[in-house]
């Protein structure tokens, strides 16, 4: 039986790409913090955002655009917004 093709969505791919750039930018800013204790605090808080982004990206790469995709992007956006509201970067 042939493997089922994953469903693609251009707009969703743009959102994932934008999310990737946001994660990379914040990580770069965190790595630029000189105080090691503050850097660790920021990194541990940002890990939730990185985790939700990885889940979002992996789901899209493996399954494609599906019913769960909107929930994953919403979870990522909430985590990123929460990080931004709690930490000044």
Secondary structure, DSSP 8 states (H G I E B T S, - for coil): ------B--HHHHHHHHHHHHHHHHHHHHHHT---HHHHHHHHHHHHHHHHHHHHHHHHHHHTBS-HHHHHHHHHHHHHHHHHHHHS--
